[in-house]
């Protein structure tokens, strides 16, 4: 009859049992669960000055260099304002999932954030992560304490940048309007000068026409006078010929 390993080696069995008791009840199953267990999640112990500073620097770099620096002030202001609205909605309604899940096909998100240079990077820095459901890309923010804290910092920074960007946009618009007004004035002056030149040309042409007609009248009148004079001379000559008679060619009254 065969004996079990435990019966043949009682001392080894007792040693294994003692080790198991020292390691605790989960020691035997921990090695089995390790390959499939998720990685340990870092526990957030609260905001630190360094983390806040690093986050502000990172967000400011994206907003200032990418969003503001890569777009017109009007486009960048619209992008920042939309990001600010997203952050404010989440912070004001932390238990409302609809504010934390946005589809990439959203008209506002697509046209004001994703289409702007640096917009998607800024959205990710707000705490959103992208994933695809039924071939539709979506952005979602998990409302952890750390992400909600960072979102509060982002709202403060975006609010400051929005005011500055709107001022720049207004200044740029005023400058553009002034430039357009100056250009319109310059074009109006040029057109007025062209019209004035045309009027001068028309006046000169009219003067030349009148002068030409006057000259032609004088020449015509002069031609008539000359013809009349020649006619008168011929008439007198004929009268003189009638006054001469005889072979001597003397006048009758001579």
C-alpha positions as YAML, in Angstrom:
chain: A
units: angstrom
residues:
- id: 1
  name: UNK
  ca: [0.00, 0.00, 0.00]
- id: 2
  name: UNK
  ca: [1.47, 3.40, -1.02]
- id: 3
  name: UNK
  ca: [1.93, 6.10, 1.57]
- id: 4
  name: UNK
  ca: [1.32, 9.85, 1.01]
- id: 5
  name: UNK
  ca: [4.25, 12.36, 0.99]
- id: 6
  name: UNK
  ca: [2.93, 13.85, 4.16]
- id: 7
  name: UNK
  ca: [3.06, 10.59, 6.00]
- id: 8
  name: UNK
  ca: [6.56, 9.73, 4.67]
- id: 9
  name: UNK
  ca: [8.02, 13.11, 5.56]
- id: 10
  name: UNK
  ca: [6.22, 14.39, 8.66]
- id: 11
  name: UNK
  ca: [8.92, 16.91, 9.53]
- id: 12
  name: UNK
  ca: [8.81, 18.62, 6.07]
- id: 13
  name: UNK
  ca: [5.05, 18.82, 6.23]
- id: 14
  name: UNK
  ca: [5.17, 20.46, 9.61]
- id: 15
  name: UNK
  ca: [7.78, 22.97, 8.40]
- id: 16
  name: UNK
  ca: [5.65, 23.97, 5.39]
- id: 17
  name: UNK
  ca: [2.64, 24.41, 7.65]
- id: 18
  name: UNK
  ca: [4.61, 26.68, 9.97]
- id: 19
  name: UNK
  ca: [5.84, 28.83, 7.09]
- id: 20
  name: UNK
  ca: [2.32, 29.17, 5.83]
- id: 21
  name: UNK
  ca: [1.11, 30.37, 9.19]
- id: 22
  name: UNK
  ca: [3.95, 32.95, 9.43]
- id: 23
  name: UNK
  ca: [3.28, 34.33, 5.93]
- id: 24
  name: UNK
  ca: [-0.42, 34.86, 6.62]
- id: 25
  name: UNK
  ca: [-3.52, 33.50, 4.99]
- id: 26
  name: UNK
  ca: [-2.97, 35.26, 1.61]
- id: 27
  name: UNK
  ca: [0.64, 34.14, 1.11]
- id: 28
  name: UNK
  ca: [-0.28, 30.98, -0.73]
- id: 29
  name: UNK
  ca: [-2.67, 32.81, -3.10]
- id: 30
  name: UNK
  ca: [-0.66, 35.97, -3.61]
- id: 31
  name: UNK
  ca: [1.80, 34.30, -5.94]
- id: 32
  name: UNK
  ca: [-1.04, 32.97, -8.00]
- id: 33
  name: UNK
  ca: [-2.85, 36.37, -8.22]
- id: 34
  name: UNK
  ca: [0.24, 38.47, -9.02]
- id: 35
  name: UNK
  ca: [0.33, 37.90, -12.81]
- id: 36
  name: UNK
  ca: [-3.31, 38.97, -13.34]
- id: 37
  name: UNK
  ca: [-3.70, 41.63, -10.62]
- id: 38
  name: UNK
  ca: [-3.70, 45.32, -11.74]
- id: 39
  name: UNK
  ca: [-0.73, 47.52, -10.91]
- id: 40
  name: UNK
  ca: [-0.95, 49.31, -7.60]
- id: 41
  name: UNK
  ca: [-2.72, 52.68, -7.83]
- id: 42
  name: UNK
  ca: [-0.76, 55.61, -6.45]
- id: 43
  name: UNK
  ca: [-2.67, 57.03, -3.55]
- id: 44
  name: UNK
  ca: [-3.00, 60.80, -3.72]
- id: 45
  name: UNK
  ca: [-2.12, 62.32, -0.40]
- id: 46
  name: UNK
  ca: [-3.10, 65.88, -1.29]
- id: 47
  name: UNK
  ca: [-1.66, 68.76, -3.31]
- id: 48
  name: UNK
  ca: [1.99, 69.61, -2.98]
- id: 49
  name: UNK
  ca: [3.56, 72.93, -3.88]
- id: 50
  name: UNK
  ca: [5.89, 71.32, -6.40]
- id: 51
  name: UNK
  ca: [3.12, 69.37, -8.18]
- id: 52
  name: UNK
  ca: [0.96, 72.48, -8.43]
- id: 53
  name: UNK
  ca: [3.87, 74.53, -9.77]
- id: 54
  name: UNK
  ca: [4.82, 71.87, -12.32]
- id: 55
  name: UNK
  ca: [1.22, 71.58, -13.48]
- id: 56
  name: UNK
  ca: [0.84, 75.34, -13.85]
- id: 57
  name: UNK
  ca: [4.05, 75.53, -15.88]
- id: 58
  name: UNK
  ca: [2.98, 72.67, -18.14]
- id: 59
  name: UNK
  ca: [-0.49, 74.09, -18.76]
- id: 60
  name: UNK
  ca: [0.83, 77.62, -19.28]
- id: 61
  name: UNK
  ca: [3.34, 76.34, -21.84]
- id: 62
  name: UNK
  ca: [0.60, 74.64, -23.88]
- id: 63
  name: UNK
  ca: [-1.86, 77.53, -23.62]
- id: 64
  name: UNK
  ca: [0.63, 80.32, -24.32]
- id: 65
  name: UNK
  ca: [2.89, 78.69, -26.91]
- id: 66
  name: UNK
  ca: [0.47, 76.35, -28.66]
- id: 67
  name: UNK
  ca: [-3.04, 77.75, -28.29]
- id: 68
  name: UNK
  ca: [-2.31, 81.49, -28.25]
- id: 69
  name: UNK
  ca: [0.93, 81.37, -30.21]
- id: 70
  name: UNK
  ca: [-0.38, 78.99, -32.87]
- id: 71
  name: UNK
  ca: [-3.73, 80.61, -33.64]
- id: 72
  name: UNK
  ca: [-5.23, 84.02, -34.17]
- id: 73
  name: UNK
  ca: [-6.35, 85.81, -31.01]
- id: 74
  name: UNK
  ca: [-9.98, 85.29, -31.97]
- id: 75
  name: UNK
  ca: [-9.53, 81.52, -32.42]
- id: 76
  name: UNK
  ca: [-7.41, 81.13, -29.29]
- id: 77
  name: UNK
  ca: [-9.90, 83.13, -27.21]
- id: 78
  name: UNK
  ca: [-12.74, 80.86, -28.38]
- id: 79
  name: UNK
  ca: [-10.68, 77.76, -27.55]
- id: 80
  name: UNK
  ca: [-9.74, 78.99, -24.06]
- id: 81
  name: UNK
  ca: [-13.29, 80.11, -23.34]
- id: 82
  name: UNK
  ca: [-14.65, 76.67, -24.29]
- id: 83
  name: UNK
  ca: [-12.07, 74.88, -22.12]
- id: 84
  name: UNK
  ca: [-12.93, 77.20, -19.26]
- id: 85
  name: UNK
  ca: [-16.64, 76.44, -19.67]
- id: 86
  name: UNK
  ca: [-15.94, 72.69, -19.65]
- id: 87
  name: UNK
  ca: [-13.89, 72.97, -16.45]
- id: 88
  name: UNK
  ca: [-16.48, 75.19, -14.77]
- id: 89
  name: UNK
  ca: [-19.33, 72.83, -15.63]
- id: 90
  name: UNK
  ca: [-17.53, 69.87, -14.09]
- id: 91
  name: UNK
  ca: [-16.48, 71.73, -10.95]
- id: 92
  name: UNK
  ca: [-19.98, 73.15, -10.48]
- id: 93
  name: UNK
  ca: [-21.61, 69.75, -11.09]
- id: 94
  name: UNK
  ca: [-19.10, 67.14, -9.89]
- id: 95
  name: UNK
  ca: [-21.71, 64.37, -9.65]
- id: 96
  name: UNK
  ca: [-23.13, 64.96, -13.14]
- id: 97
  name: UNK
  ca: [-21.51, 62.49, -15.60]
- id: 98
  name: UNK
  ca: [-22.70, 64.30, -18.74]
- id: 99
  name: UNK
  ca: [-20.22, 67.14, -18.17]
- id: 100
  name: UNK
  ca: [-17.31, 64.71, -17.86]
- id: 101
  name: UNK
  ca: [-17.97, 62.82, -21.10]
- id: 102
  name: UNK
  ca: [-17.69, 64.68, -24.41]
- id: 103
  name: UNK
  ca: [-17.80, 63.22, -27.90]
- id: 104
  name: UNK
  ca: [-15.23, 64.41, -30.41]
- id: 105
  name: UNK
  ca: [-18.11, 64.96, -32.83]
- id: 106
  name: UNK
  ca: [-19.56, 67.65, -30.58]
- id: 107
  name: UNK
  ca: [-19.95, 70.78, -32.71]
- id: 108
  name: UNK
  ca: [-18.54, 73.10, -30.03]
- id: 109
  name: UNK
  ca: [-15.64, 70.84, -29.06]
- id: 110
  name: UNK
  ca: [-14.70, 70.08, -32.66]
- id: 111
  name: UNK
  ca: [-14.88, 73.62, -34.00]
- id: 112
  name: UNK
  ca: [-13.55, 75.58, -31.03]
- id: 113
  name: UNK
  ca: [-11.10, 73.22, -29.30]
- id: 114
  name: UNK
  ca: [-9.98, 70.31, -31.46]
- id: 115
  name: UNK
  ca: [-9.63, 72.42, -34.61]
- id: 116
  name: UNK
  ca: [-7.37, 74.91, -32.81]
- id: 117
  name: UNK
  ca: [-3.67, 74.21, -32.55]
- id: 118
  name: UNK
  ca: [-2.88, 72.97, -29.03]
- id: 119
  name: UNK
  ca: [-6.55, 72.56, -28.16]
- id: 120
  name: UNK
  ca: [-6.46, 68.79, -27.74]
- id: 121
  name: UNK
  ca: [-3.26, 68.96, -25.68]
- id: 122
  name: UNK
  ca: [-4.91, 71.47, -23.35]
- id: 123
  name: UNK
  ca: [-8.00, 69.26, -23.05]
- id: 124
  name: UNK
  ca: [-5.80, 66.33, -22.00]
- id: 125
  name: UNK
  ca: [-4.05, 68.51, -19.43]
- id: 126
  name: UNK
  ca: [-7.47, 69.28, -17.94]
- id: 127
  name: UNK
  ca: [-7.63, 65.56, -17.09]
- id: 128
  name: UNK
  ca: [-9.53, 64.12, -20.03]
- id: 129
  name: UNK
  ca: [-8.55, 60.82, -21.63]
- id: 130
  name: UNK
  ca: [-9.67, 59.67, -25.07]
- id: 131
  name: UNK
  ca: [-11.20, 56.34, -26.03]
- id: 132
  name: UNK
  ca: [-13.34, 55.01, -28.87]
- id: 133
  name: UNK
  ca: [-16.85, 53.60, -28.60]
- id: 134
  name: UNK
  ca: [-18.60, 52.33, -31.75]
- id: 135
  name: UNK
  ca: [-15.96, 54.07, -33.90]
- id: 136
  name: UNK
  ca: [-16.66, 57.41, -32.20]
- id: 137
  name: UNK
  ca: [-13.85, 59.09, -30.31]
- id: 138
  name: UNK
  ca: [-14.80, 60.41, -26.89]
- id: 139
  name: UNK
  ca: [-13.09, 62.27, -24.07]
- id: 140
  name: UNK
  ca: [-13.76, 61.39, -20.44]
- id: 141
  name: UNK
  ca: [-12.58, 62.74, -17.10]
- id: 142
  name: UNK
  ca: [-12.58, 60.55, -14.01]
- id: 143
  name: UNK
  ca: [-13.54, 62.70, -10.99]
- id: 144
  name: UNK
  ca: [-10.70, 61.71, -8.65]
- id: 145
  name: UNK
  ca: [-9.63, 64.11, -5.93]
- id: 146
  name: UNK
  ca: [-6.35, 64.80, -7.69]
- id: 147
  name: UNK
  ca: [-7.94, 65.51, -11.08]
- id: 148
  name: UNK
  ca: [-10.61, 67.72, -9.58]
- id: 149
  name: UNK
  ca: [-7.91, 69.69, -7.76]
- id: 150
  name: UNK
  ca: [-5.89, 70.10, -10.95]
- id: 151
  name: UNK
  ca: [-9.05, 71.10, -12.78]
- id: 152
  name: UNK
  ca: [-9.57, 73.88, -10.25]
- id: 153
  name: UNK
  ca: [-6.05, 75.15, -10.93]
- id: 154
  name: UNK
  ca: [-6.73, 74.96, -14.65]
- id: 155
  name: UNK
  ca: [-9.91, 77.00, -14.29]
- id: 156
  name: UNK
  ca: [-8.02, 79.80, -12.53]
- id: 157
  name: UNK
  ca: [-5.29, 79.87, -15.18]
- id: 158
  name: UNK
  ca: [-7.72, 79.66, -18.11]
- id: 159
  name: UNK
  ca: [-9.74, 82.53, -16.65]
- id: 160
  name: UNK
  ca: [-6.62, 84.72, -16.52]
- id: 161
  name: UNK
  ca: [-5.51, 83.75, -20.02]
- id: 162
  name: UNK
  ca: [-9.00, 84.34, -21.38]
- id: 163
  name: UNK
  ca: [-9.06, 87.95, -20.15]
- id: 164
  name: UNK
  ca: [-5.61, 88.61, -21.62]
- id: 165
  name: UNK
  ca: [-6.43, 86.92, -24.92]
- id: 166
  name: UNK
  ca: [-9.71, 88.80, -25.30]
- id: 167
  name: UNK
  ca: [-7.86, 92.08, -24.73]
- id: 168
  name: UNK
  ca: [-5.32, 91.10, -27.38]
- id: 169
  name: UNK
  ca: [-8.12, 90.06, -29.73]
- id: 170
  name: UNK
  ca: [-9.87, 93.39, -29.20]
- id: 171
  name: UNK
  ca: [-6.62, 95.28, -29.80]
- id: 172
  name: UNK
  ca: [-5.90, 93.24, -32.91]
- id: 173
  name: UNK
  ca: [-9.42, 93.84, -34.18]
- id: 174
  name: UNK
  ca: [-9.12, 97.57, -33.53]
- id: 175
  name: UNK
  ca: [-5.76, 97.64, -35.29]
- id: 176
  name: UNK
  ca: [-7.18, 95.65, -38.19]
- id: 177
  name: UNK
  ca: [-10.18, 97.96, -38.39]
- id: 178
  name: UNK
  ca: [-7.90, 100.99, -38.32]
- id: 179
  name: UNK
  ca: [-5.77, 99.45, -41.05]
- id: 180
  name: UNK
  ca: [-8.85, 98.70, -43.12]
- id: 181
  name: UNK
  ca: [-10.13, 102.25, -42.57]
- id: 182
  name: UNK
  ca: [-6.78, 103.66, -43.59]
- id: 183
  name: UNK
  ca: [-6.72, 101.41, -46.64]
- id: 184
  name: UNK
  ca: [-10.27, 102.45, -47.55]
- id: 185
  name: UNK
  ca: [-9.32, 106.11, -47.13]
- id: 186
  name: UNK
  ca: [-6.25, 105.61, -49.28]
- id: 187
  name: UNK
  ca: [-8.30, 103.90, -51.98]
- id: 188
  name: UNK
  ca: [-10.92, 106.66, -51.81]
- id: 189
  name: UNK
  ca: [-8.22, 109.30, -52.21]
- id: 190
  name: UNK
  ca: [-6.70, 107.37, -55.11]
- id: 191
  name: UNK
  ca: [-10.09, 107.04, -56.80]
- id: 192
  name: UNK
  ca: [-10.78, 110.73, -56.21]
- id: 193
  name: UNK
  ca: [-7.41, 111.58, -57.73]
- id: 194
  name: UNK
  ca: [-8.14, 109.34, -60.71]
- id: 195
  name: UNK
  ca: [-11.55, 110.96, -61.18]
- id: 196
  name: UNK
  ca: [-9.98, 114.40, -60.86]
- id: 197
  name: UNK
  ca: [-7.43, 113.48, -63.49]
- id: 198
  name: UNK
  ca: [-10.20, 112.20, -65.73]
- id: 199
  name: UNK
  ca: [-12.11, 115.45, -65.25]
- id: 200
  name: UNK
  ca: [-9.03, 117.44, -66.11]
- id: 201
  name: UNK
  ca: [-8.54, 115.33, -69.22]
- id: 202
  name: UNK
  ca: [-12.18, 115.81, -70.21]
- id: 203
  name: UNK
  ca: [-11.86, 119.58, -69.62]
- id: 204
  name: UNK
  ca: [-8.68, 119.74, -71.70]
- id: 205
  name: UNK
  ca: [-10.25, 117.73, -74.49]
- id: 206
  name: UNK
  ca: [-13.27, 120.07, -74.44]
- id: 207
  name: UNK
  ca: [-11.03, 123.16, -74.52]
- id: 208
  name: UNK
  ca: [-9.08, 121.72, -77.40]
- id: 209
  name: UNK
  ca: [-12.31, 120.93, -79.24]
- id: 210
  name: UNK
  ca: [-13.64, 124.45, -78.74]
- id: 211
  name: UNK
  ca: [-10.33, 125.94, -79.80]
- id: 212
  name: UNK
  ca: [-10.26, 123.72, -82.85]
- id: 213
  name: UNK
  ca: [-13.79, 124.70, -83.80]
- id: 214
  name: UNK
  ca: [-13.00, 128.39, -83.28]
- id: 215
  name: UNK
  ca: [-9.93, 128.06, -85.43]
- id: 216
  name: UNK
  ca: [-11.91, 126.30, -88.08]
- id: 217
  name: UNK
  ca: [-14.53, 129.07, -87.98]
- id: 218
  name: UNK
  ca: [-11.84, 131.73, -88.28]
- id: 219
  name: UNK
  ca: [-10.22, 129.87, -91.11]
- id: 220
  name: UNK
  ca: [-13.59, 129.42, -92.77]
- id: 221
  name: UNK
  ca: [-14.43, 133.07, -92.28]
- id: 222
  name: UNK
  ca: [-11.01, 134.06, -93.51]
- id: 223
  name: UNK
  ca: [-11.51, 131.87, -96.57]
- id: 224
  name: UNK
  ca: [-14.86, 133.51, -97.30]
- id: 225
  name: UNK
  ca: [-13.36, 136.99, -96.91]
- id: 226
  name: UNK
  ca: [-10.50, 136.15, -99.22]
- id: 227
  name: UNK
  ca: [-12.89, 134.75, -101.78]
- id: 228
  name: UNK
  ca: [-15.07, 137.86, -101.47]
- id: 229
  name: UNK
  ca: [-12.06, 140.11, -101.91]
- id: 230
  name: UNK
  ca: [-10.96, 138.22, -105.02]
- id: 231
  name: UNK
  ca: [-14.49, 138.36, -106.31]
- id: 232
  name: UNK
  ca: [-14.64, 142.10, -105.68]
- id: 233
  name: UNK
  ca: [-11.31, 142.61, -107.43]
- id: 234
  name: UNK
  ca: [-12.50, 140.66, -110.40]
- id: 235
  name: UNK
  ca: [-15.75, 142.62, -110.42]
- id: 236
  name: UNK
  ca: [-13.88, 145.95, -110.45]
- id: 237
  name: UNK
  ca: [-11.58, 144.68, -113.16]
- id: 238
  name: UNK
  ca: [-14.52, 143.74, -115.31]
- id: 239
  name: UNK
  ca: [-16.06, 147.16, -114.71]
- id: 240
  name: UNK
  ca: [-12.79, 148.78, -115.72]
- id: 241
  name: UNK
  ca: [-12.67, 146.74, -118.90]
- id: 242
  name: UNK
  ca: [-16.15, 147.95, -119.79]
- id: 243
  name: UNK
  ca: [-15.00, 151.58, -119.39]
- id: 244
  name: UNK
  ca: [-12.23, 151.24, -121.98]
- id: 245
  name: UNK
  ca: [-13.19, 151.65, -125.69]
- id: 246
  name: UNK
  ca: [-11.48, 152.08, -129.01]
- id: 247
  name: UNK
  ca: [-8.11, 150.93, -130.13]
- id: 248
  name: UNK
  ca: [-6.38, 153.40, -127.92]
- id: 249
  name: UNK
  ca: [-7.74, 151.84, -124.86]
- id: 250
  name: UNK
  ca: [-8.87, 155.10, -123.27]
- id: 251
  name: UNK
  ca: [-11.84, 155.48, -121.09]
- id: 252
  name: UNK
  ca: [-14.87, 157.10, -122.57]
- id: 253
  name: UNK
  ca: [-14.75, 159.98, -120.16]
- id: 254
  name: UNK
  ca: [-11.13, 160.69, -120.94]
...
